[in-house]
Amino acid sequence: MKSLPNACKGKVGIVGLSRGPYYAIRLAAKRGPDIAAIVSYYGHMQNPNAPEPDQLFRIAPEIMQITTPVLYLIGDADYELRRTNGGRAF
């Protein structure tokens, strides 16, 4: 997007839903200085192609590499495992 002639050349924000925040975290791990912030709605913090036990009980290693601010939004009624794993990420 930043290469488009009419696009802002500053840092960008990323909003992701469900699996999207994982890809935002990967991008922030590779291009951190270009990312202003990440907003995650009910985000998964693990590679969707990882084995199921990893998806349920581990976080993506990229999370430990980022310094990008993250707003992680999740509902009280969401799955307890997702709330717990999200807490591990932070």
GUGULO-723282 format. One record per residue (C-alpha): residue number from 1; residue in three letters; chain; x, y, z. Coordinates in steps of 0.1 Angstrom, whole numbers, padded with zeros to 4 digits. Layout:
{nr NUM&rest ALA&kette A&east X&north Y&up Z} $
...
***
This chain:
{nr 1&rest MET&kette A&east 0000&north 0000&up 0000} $
{nr 2&rest LYS&kette A&east 0028&north 0024&up 0008} $
{nr 3&rest SER&kette A&east 0041&north 0022&up -0027} $
{nr 4&rest LEU&kette A&east 0009&north 0036&up -0041} $
{nr 5&rest PRO&kette A&east 0014&north 0072&up -0052} $
{nr 6&rest ASN&kette A&east -0016&north 0086&up -0032} $
{nr 7&rest ALA&kette A&east -0009&north 0066&up -0001} $
{nr 8&rest CYS&kette A&east 0004&north 0081&up 0031} $
{nr 9&rest LYS&kette A&east 0041&north 0073&up 0035} $
{nr 10&rest GLY&kette A&east 0040&north 0071&up 0073} $
{nr 11&rest LYS&kette A&east 0036&north 0041&up 0095} $
{nr 12&rest VAL&kette A&east 0005&north 0020&up 0090} $
{nr 13&rest GLY&kette A&east -0020&north 0004&up 0113} $
{nr 14&rest ILE&kette A&east -0033&north -0031&up 0109} $
{nr 15&rest VAL&kette A&east -0068&north -0043&up 0120} $
{nr 16&rest GLY&kette A&east -0073&north -0081&up 0120} $
{nr 17&rest LEU&kette A&east -0102&north -0104&up 0128} $
{nr 18&rest SER&kette A&east -0098&north -0141&up 0138} $
{nr 19&rest ARG&kette A&east -0067&north -0154&up 0119} $
{nr 20&rest GLY&kette A&east -0058&north -0119&up 0106} $
{nr 21&rest PRO&kette A&east -0039&north -0108&up 0138} $
{nr 22&rest TYR&kette A&east -0015&north -0137&up 0134} $
{nr 23&rest TYR&kette A&east -0005&north -0124&up 0100} $
{nr 24&rest ALA&kette A&east -0003&north -0089&up 0113} $
{nr 25&rest ILE&kette A&east 0021&north -0101&up 0140} $
{nr 26&rest ARG&kette A&east 0042&north -0119&up 0113} $
{nr 27&rest LEU&kette A&east 0043&north -0087&up 0093} $
{nr 28&rest ALA&kette A&east 0053&north -0066&up 0124} $
{nr 29&rest ALA&kette A&east 0081&north -0091&up 0132} $
{nr 30&rest LYS&kette A&east 0095&north -0085&up 0097} $
{nr 31&rest ARG&kette A&east 0087&north -0048&up 0092} $
{nr 32&rest GLY&kette A&east 0083&north -0035&up 0127} $
{nr 33&rest PRO&kette A&east 0094&north 0001&up 0119} $
{nr 34&rest ASP&kette A&east 0067&north 0004&up 0092} $
{nr 35&rest ILE&kette A&east 0038&north -0007&up 0116} $
{nr 36&rest ALA&kette A&east 0023&north 0018&up 0140} $
{nr 37&rest ALA&kette A&east -0001&north -0005&up 0158} $
{nr 38&rest ILE&kette A&east -0021&north -0037&up 0155} $
{nr 39&rest VAL&kette A&east -0058&north -0041&up 0166} $
{nr 40&rest SER&kette A&east -0069&north -0077&up 0170} $
{nr 41&rest TYR&kette A&east -0105&north -0087&up 0172} $
{nr 42&rest TYR&kette A&east -0109&north -0122&up 0186} $
{nr 43&rest GLY&kette A&east -0074&north -0129&up 0173} $
{nr 44&rest HIS&kette A&east -0056&north -0162&up 0171} $
{nr 45&rest MET&kette A&east -0020&north -0158&up 0182} $
{nr 46&rest GLN&kette A&east -0007&north -0189&up 0164} $
{nr 47&rest ASN&kette A&east 0000&north -0201&up 0129} $
{nr 48&rest PRO&kette A&east -0033&north -0215&up 0116} $
{nr 49&rest ASN&kette A&east -0013&north -0243&up 0099} $
{nr 50&rest ALA&kette A&east 0004&north -0253&up 0131} $
{nr 51&rest PRO&kette A&east -0006&north -0286&up 0147} $
{nr 52&rest GLU&kette A&east -0037&north -0284&up 0167} $
{nr 53&rest PRO&kette A&east -0020&north -0287&up 0201} $
{nr 54&rest ASP&kette A&east 0002&north -0257&up 0192} $
{nr 55&rest GLN&kette A&east -0029&north -0237&up 0182} $
{nr 56&rest LEU&kette A&east -0046&north -0244&up 0215} $
{nr 57&rest PHE&kette A&east -0017&north -0242&up 0239} $
{nr 58&rest ARG&kette A&east 0012&north -0222&up 0224} $
{nr 59&rest ILE&kette A&east 0017&north -0188&up 0209} $
{nr 60&rest ALA&kette A&east 0036&north -0180&up 0177} $
{nr 61&rest PRO&kette A&east 0073&north -0173&up 0183} $
{nr 62&rest GLU&kette A&east 0070&north -0140&up 0163} $
{nr 63&rest ILE&kette A&east 0051&north -0125&up 0192} $
{nr 64&rest MET&kette A&east 0083&north -0124&up 0212} $
{nr 65&rest GLN&kette A&east 0100&north -0105&up 0184} $
{nr 66&rest ILE&kette A&east 0077&north -0075&up 0180} $
{nr 67&rest THR&kette A&east 0077&north -0042&up 0198} $
{nr 68&rest THR&kette A&east 0046&north -0029&up 0179} $
{nr 69&rest PRO&kette A&east 0018&north -0019&up 0202} $
{nr 70&rest VAL&kette A&east -0012&north -0043&up 0201} $
{nr 71&rest LEU&kette A&east -0047&north -0038&up 0212} $
{nr 72&rest TYR&kette A&east -0062&north -0073&up 0218} $
{nr 73&rest LEU&kette A&east -0100&north -0073&up 0220} $
{nr 74&rest ILE&kette A&east -0118&north -0105&up 0230} $
{nr 75&rest GLY&kette A&east -0152&north -0111&up 0245} $
{nr 76&rest ASP&kette A&east -0160&north -0125&up 0279} $
{nr 77&rest ALA&kette A&east -0181&north -0152&up 0263} $
{nr 78&rest ASP&kette A&east -0155&north -0163&up 0239} $
{nr 79&rest TYR&kette A&east -0138&north -0197&up 0242} $
{nr 80&rest GLU&kette A&east -0118&north -0200&up 0275} $
{nr 81&rest LEU&kette A&east -0088&north -0215&up 0256} $
{nr 82&rest ARG&kette A&east -0087&north -0185&up 0233} $
{nr 83&rest ARG&kette A&east -0089&north -0161&up 0262} $
{nr 84&rest THR&kette A&east -0061&north -0180&up 0281} $
{nr 85&rest ASN&kette A&east -0039&north -0183&up 0250} $
{nr 86&rest GLY&kette A&east -0044&north -0146&up 0243} $
{nr 87&rest GLY&kette A&east -0033&north -0138&up 0278} $
{nr 88&rest ARG&kette A&east -0001&north -0159&up 0273} $
{nr 89&rest ALA&kette A&east 0007&north -0138&up 0243} $
{nr 90&rest PHE&kette A&east 0008&north -0107&up 0264} $
***
